[in-house]
Amino acid sequence: MRTADIVTVETTLGPGRLTVSAAAAIDASAAGAKSAESGPSAAAAAPRPRAVLWLGHGAGGGIDAVDLAALAAALPALGFTVVRYEQPWRVAGKRVASRPAALDTAWLETASAVEKIADGLPILVGGRSAGARVACRTAASIGAAAVVCLAFPLHPPGRPDASRLDELLTPDVPVLVLQGERDTFGTAATVAAETEGRPSIRVVPVPGADHGMRVLASSPFPAAAVRELLVSQVAAFVDEVV
């Protein structure tokens, strides 16, 4: 697998960092040679860069989270560049995340760097937990084609009254929510019920998964299946919107 490129982006809150897992590109001459050897379908089946998926991390972890890492490892081979963003607080080595307004500021100030990476391709935004909240709040400002939410934190654990539903309803573009069945920040069933009647929001349950997309050792749906589900659902969603 190709090594990801690292891009440091200066913001008013300090440097942030982009880890770019680039989509597979086609060399025309190589594709022609392959076609001559294996038939026309060989070149036609090869992936072409089609879109950029820009993802932010959560408040309690970084870009190596299970879901973010799985998408970065698998989607480039399908023609999608995955850009994982580390907020300035994380790059600085702090343990406590910045407030939402600061997260949004750093994200928006990084948009021009992501647009340069995209080079005209559609940009989808998203992230896990707090990163999903940032993506929802800023999707319109960035002109995102769609939003991908991984473990959207609908409410703090044990506090269903403190809902963040308004953030999830903010984007006016298609939204995919991949939510664990055991997520204490809002189960898949709860998120689906709260967003019922919103055709632009699709909620996909992740069997047996908690907020970190982890499953119990006794789960009939193992960790590998979780990763496969995340990749297949996001890939299909991007296919639809671009």
URUR-V879449 format. One record per helix or strand. SS is the DSSP state (h for helix, s for strand). FROM is the first residue (numbers start at 1). TO is the last residue. Records with the same first field share a line. If there is no record, write none. Layout:
BEGIN
SS: FROM-TO / FROM-TO
END
This chain:
BEGIN
s: 5-11 / 14-21 / 51-56 / 80-86 / 122-128 / 146-150 / 155-155 / 163-163 / 174-180 / 201-206
h: 28-38 / 40-45 / 66-78 / 88-91 / 100-118 / 130-142 / 165-168 / 188-194 / 223-241
END
